[in-house]
Amino acid sequence: MSPESSERQQAGSAADSGAGPVPPRFPDFYLVGHPKCGTTALFVMLRQHPEIFMSARKEPRYFALDRRSVLVPADEDHGRHQRLTEEGYLDLYRDAAPGQKTGDASPNYLVSREAAGAIAAVRPDAKIIAIFREPADFLRSLHEQLYASHVEDQLDFRRAIELEAARARGEHIPRGCHHPEQLIYADHVRYAEQLARYRDAFPAENIHVIVYDDLRKDNEGTVRDVLRFLEVQDDYPLQMQRTDPVRAPRSARLHRFAGELRRARRRPEAVSRPARIASRVLPESLTDSGRGLWRRFGYAGAPPRDADLEVELRARFSGEVDALGQMLGRDLTALWGRGE
């Protein structure tokens, strides 16, 4: 812990005892991931609770020291990037009311090799929430999200999996991809290792693990369990949220062009001249995959599933499923299957 962090923590303890106003402090709990496992839905539901304060930025990613995706926009108009400083991170929680539990929802903390230790260094009493999903289903959904956000350029999921080894060597990285580490899909499914890092850093009673199937099957019951874990009112009325499936682009070429147009608005020098010209002419709603006309007409339903590939992936990651199941005391193999 840095001297600055130690002073803030000590000041926080003094303030809690009535010595003065409570200064910004590191969050009380961390929703560490995985992505595409209902983390956004859970974030939205938790922030409805009056005893909980979640930062307006859903994914601060401050503690993922080893992930390039800790970079955050410093200037929304120009898209420049800088690391979120400690002061900037603590400022995200400055508006929390006295007595509110503060939370950080950053799904890449689970895959990060540094986040668990970094969080424990400043909040050894923190509570941790992790969500795990059947590997083949998880990776398929993750691939769809990475493609939709222009991190991935391979629309075909099987081809993306086949490129893992080459990408680990720095080859076949999509142009303009700022998060190439996310394209090593197997790294996301080191479930036993990921959970072990948090078990080594925090007391067992401070870790709450959710199996994604339970969140889908009993949304409200699973969320009420989380509220009890956080020691807040567990019967407070919340508007339940369902996970939103990723929509597939109708045209891969148009999808790539839309991504280039968005980059042109942030960094015109990084794209082609036609893209710069088009970005000045076309309204933003036509190329924003998150809203407006482009989302309505440029995207269809979920892409077709490759059943054979899913069987292969279940077999490939059966060891991870067995190991995680043993750690949780639950037969995940029966729940998720081996792919045999």
C-alpha positions in Angstrom: 0.0 0.0 0.0 1.3 3.5 -0.8 1.8 6.0 2.0 -0.9 8.1 0.4 -3.3 5.1 0.5 -2.4 4.3 4.2 -3.1 7.9 5.2 -6.5 7.8 3.5 -7.4 4.6 5.2 -6.4 5.9 8.6 -8.3 9.1 8.0 -11.3 7.1 7.0 -11.1 5.1 10.3 -10.9 8.3 12.3 -13.9 9.8 10.4 -15.9 6.7 11.0 -15.4 7.1 14.7 -16.9 10.6 14.6 -13.7 12.7 14.2 -14.9 14.4 11.1 -16.4 14.0 7.6 -15.7 10.7 5.8 -13.2 11.2 3.0 -13.2 9.1 -0.1 -12.2 5.5 0.6 -11.6 2.4 -1.4 -14.8 0.5 -2.1 -16.3 -2.0 0.3 -17.0 -4.7 -2.3 -15.9 -5.7 -5.8 -17.9 -7.4 -8.5 -14.9 -9.0 -10.2 -16.4 -10.8 -13.2 -16.6 -12.6 -15.5 -18.0 -10.4 -18.3 -21.0 -11.8 -20.2 -22.1 -13.5 -17.0 -24.8 -11.0 -15.8 -22.4 -8.5 -14.3 -24.1 -5.6 -15.9 -27.5 -6.7 -14.8 -26.3 -7.2 -11.3 -24.6 -3.8 -11.3 -27.9 -2.1 -12.4 -29.8 -3.9 -9.7 -27.3 -3.2 -6.9 -27.2 0.5 -7.7 -31.0 0.7 -7.1 -30.5 -0.1 -3.4 -30.4 2.9 -1.1 -27.7 1.3 1.1 -25.4 0.8 -1.9 -23.3 3.2 -3.9 -21.9 2.1 -7.2 -19.7 4.4 -9.2 -21.3 6.0 -12.3 -18.5 4.4 -14.3 -19.4 0.7 -14.4 -15.9 -0.6 -15.0 -13.2 1.5 -13.3 -10.7 -1.4 -13.8 -8.3 0.4 -11.5 -6.8 -2.7 -9.9 -6.3 -4.7 -13.1 -2.6 -3.6 -13.2 -1.6 -6.2 -15.7 -4.4 -5.6 -18.2 -4.0 -3.0 -21.0 -7.7 -2.4 -20.6 -7.1 -0.4 -17.4 -6.8 2.5 -19.9 -9.8 4.8 -19.7 -10.9 7.8 -21.7 -9.4 11.0 -20.4 -11.2 13.2 -22.9 -14.5 12.0 -24.3 -14.3 14.5 -27.2 -10.9 13.4 -28.4 -10.6 9.8 -27.1 -7.1 10.3 -25.6 -6.3 7.8 -22.9 -4.5 7.8 -19.6 -4.3 5.6 -16.5 -6.9 6.3 -13.8 -5.0 7.7 -10.9 -5.7 6.8 -7.3 -7.2 10.2 -6.7 -9.3 9.9 -9.8 -10.5 6.4 -8.7 -11.4 7.5 -5.2 -13.2 10.5 -6.7 -15.7 8.1 -8.3 -17.0 7.4 -4.7 -16.8 10.9 -3.3 -20.6 11.3 -3.5 -21.4 8.1 -1.4 -23.4 8.9 1.7 -22.2 8.0 5.1 -23.2 4.4 5.8 -23.6 3.3 2.2 -21.7 0.3 1.0 -19.5 1.3 -2.0 -18.9 -1.1 -4.9 -16.7 -1.5 -7.9 -18.0 -3.6 -10.8 -15.0 -4.4 -13.1 -15.4 -7.8 -14.8 -11.7 -8.0 -15.8 -10.6 -8.2 -12.2 -11.2 -12.0 -12.3 -9.0 -12.7 -15.2 -6.3 -10.3 -14.0 -3.4 -11.9 -12.2 -2.8 -8.7 -10.2 -6.2 -7.4 -9.1 -6.8 -9.7 -6.1 -3.6 -8.8 -4.4 -3.9 -5.2 -5.3 -7.4 -5.0 -3.8 -6.4 -6.8 -0.7 -3.5 -4.4 -0.2 -5.9 -1.5 0.3 -9.0 -3.3 1.5 -8.2 -6.6 3.1 -11.7 -6.7 4.5 -13.4 -6.2 1.1 -16.1 -8.5 -0.1 -15.7 -10.2 -3.4 -18.5 -11.3 -5.9 -17.5 -13.6 -8.8 -19.7 -15.1 -11.5 -18.8 -18.2 -13.5 -20.5 -19.5 -16.7 -20.2 -22.7 -18.6 -17.0 -22.2 -20.6 -18.3 -22.8 -24.2 -21.3 -20.7 -23.7 -19.3 -18.0 -22.0 -16.6 -17.8 -24.7 -19.2 -17.7 -27.5 -20.9 -14.8 -25.8 -17.6 -13.1 -25.1 -16.5 -13.5 -28.7 -19.8 -11.9 -29.9 -19.2 -8.9 -27.5 -15.6 -8.4 -28.6 -16.6 -8.5 -32.2 -19.4 -6.0 -31.6 -17.0 -3.7 -29.8 -14.4 -4.0 -32.6 -11.8 -5.7 -30.4 -12.2 -8.8 -32.5 -12.2 -8.8 -36.3 -13.1 -12.5 -36.8 -16.8 -12.9 -37.1 -16.4 -16.7 -37.2 -16.0 -18.0 -33.6 -14.1 -21.1 -34.6 -11.6 -19.0 -36.6 -11.1 -16.7 -33.6 -10.3 -19.7 -31.4 -7.9 -21.1 -33.9 -6.0 -17.8 -33.9 -5.3 -17.9 -30.1 -1.7 -19.2 -30.4 -0.8 -16.7 -33.2 -2.3 -13.8 -31.3 -0.3 -14.8 -28.1 2.8 -14.2 -30.3 1.5 -10.8 -31.3 0.3 -11.9 -34.8 -3.1 -11.4 -36.4 -4.0 -8.6 -34.0 -6.9 -6.5 -35.5 -6.0 -3.0 -36.6 -6.9 -0.5 -33.9 -7.4 -3.2 -31.2 -6.5 -1.7 -27.8 -7.2 -4.8 -25.8 -5.3 -7.7 -27.6 -5.0 -9.6 -24.3 -8.7 -10.3 -24.4 -8.3 -12.3 -27.6 -6.5 -15.1 -25.8 -9.8 -16.8 -25.1 -8.4 -19.7 -23.0 -7.0 -17.3 -20.5 -10.6 -16.3 -19.5 -11.4 -19.9 -18.5 -8.7 -20.5 -15.9 -11.5 -20.7 -13.4 -9.7 -22.6 -10.6 -6.7 -20.4 -10.7 -8.8 -17.2 -10.8 -10.9 -18.2 -7.8 -7.8 -19.4 -5.9 -6.2 -15.9 -6.2 -9.1 -14.4 -4.3 -9.2 -17.2 -1.8 -5.5 -16.7 -1.1 -6.1 -13.0 -0.6 -9.4 -12.8 1.4 -11.2 -14.8 4.1 -13.6 -17.4 2.7 -16.6 -15.7 4.2 -15.7 -12.6 2.2 -16.1 -14.3 -1.2 -19.5 -15.0 -2.8 -19.6 -17.1 -6.0 -22.5 -17.1 -8.3 -23.1 -19.7 -11.0 -24.6 -18.0 -14.0 -27.3 -20.6 -14.4 -28.7 -19.7 -11.0 -28.9 -16.1 -12.0 -30.8 -17.0 -15.1 -33.1 -19.4 -13.4 -33.8 -17.5 -10.2 -32.9 -13.9 -10.9 -34.5 -12.4 -7.8 -33.4 -15.1 -5.4 -29.8 -14.9 -6.5 -29.8 -11.1 -6.1 -31.3 -11.4 -2.6 -28.5 -13.7 -1.7 -26.0 -11.1 -2.8 -27.8 -8.4 -0.7 -27.6 -10.7 2.4 -23.9 -11.3 1.7 -23.4 -7.5 1.6 -25.3 -7.1 4.8 -27.9 -4.7 3.5 -31.7 -4.9 3.5 -32.4 -8.0 1.4 -36.1 -7.4 0.9 -35.8 -3.9 -0.6 -37.9 -3.7 -3.8 -35.7 -3.9 -6.9 -36.5 -3.9 -10.5 -35.1 -7.1 -11.8 -32.8 -7.1 -14.8 -32.2 -9.8 -17.4 -29.1 -10.3 -19.4 -29.2 -8.7 -22.9 -27.9 -11.0 -25.6 -25.5 -9.6 -28.2 -27.0 -8.9 -31.6 -25.0 -10.0 -34.7 -24.2 -7.5 -37.5 -26.0 -8.1 -40.7 -22.9 -7.3 -42.6 -19.3 -7.8 -41.4 -18.1 -5.2 -43.9 -20.5 -2.5 -42.7 -19.8 -3.4 -39.1 -16.0 -2.8 -39.7 -16.8 0.4 -41.5 -19.0 1.7 -38.7 -16.1 1.0 -36.3 -13.8 3.0 -38.5 -16.2 5.9 -38.5 -16.4 5.9 -34.7 -12.6 5.9 -34.5 -12.5 8.8 -37.0 -14.5 11.0 -34.6 -11.9 10.4 -31.9 -8.7 10.1 -33.8 -9.1 11.2 -37.5 -5.4 10.7 -38.2 -5.7 7.0 -37.5 -8.2 6.1 -40.2 -8.5 6.4 -44.0 -9.6 9.6 -45.8 -12.9 8.2 -46.9 -13.8 7.3 -43.3 -12.8 10.8 -42.2 -15.1 12.4 -44.8 -18.0 10.0 -44.1 -17.7 10.6 -40.3 -18.3 14.3 -40.9 -21.3 13.8 -43.2 -23.2 10.9 -41.5 -25.1 11.4 -38.3 -23.6 9.6 -35.3 -26.8 7.6 -34.8 -26.3 5.8 -38.0 -23.0 4.3 -36.8 -23.5 3.8 -33.1 -24.0 0.1 -32.5 -25.5 0.8 -29.1 -28.4 2.9 -30.1 -30.5 4.4 -32.9 -31.0 3.4 -36.5 -27.8 1.5 -36.8 -28.7 -0.9 -34.0 -32.1 -1.3 -35.4 -31.2 -2.0 -39.0 -27.5 -2.9 -38.9 -27.9 -5.8 -36.4 -30.0 -8.9 -36.3 -30.6 -11.7 -33.7 -27.8 -13.7 -32.2 -25.5 -15.4 -34.7 -26.0 -19.2 -35.3 -24.3 -21.5 -32.8 -21.5 -23.9 -33.9 -22.7 -27.0 -32.0 -19.6 -29.1 -32.9 -17.3 -26.3 -31.6 -19.2 -26.1 -28.3 -18.8 -29.8 -27.8 -15.0 -29.4 -28.4 -14.7 -26.5 -26.0 -16.6 -28.4 -23.3 -14.2 -31.3 -23.6 -11.2 -28.9 -23.7 -12.2 -27.2 -20.5 -13.6 -30.2 -18.6 -10.7 -30.1 -16.2 -11.4 -26.5 -15.3 -15.1 -27.4 -14.7 -14.1 -30.3 -12.5 -11.6 -28.2 -10.5 -14.1 -25.3 -10.0 -16.8 -27.7 -9.0 -14.6 -29.2 -6.3 -13.7 -25.8 -5.0 -17.4 -24.9 -4.7 -18.6 -28.3 -3.5 -20.9 -28.5 -6.5 -21.2 -31.0 -9.4 -20.7 -28.5 -12.2 -19.9 -31.3 -14.6 -23.4 -32.6 -14.3 -24.8 -29.1 -14.7 -22.6 -28.1 -17.7 -21.6 -31.4 -19.3 -18.2 -32.6 -20.6 -18.9 -32.4 -24.3 -18.3 -36.1 -24.8 
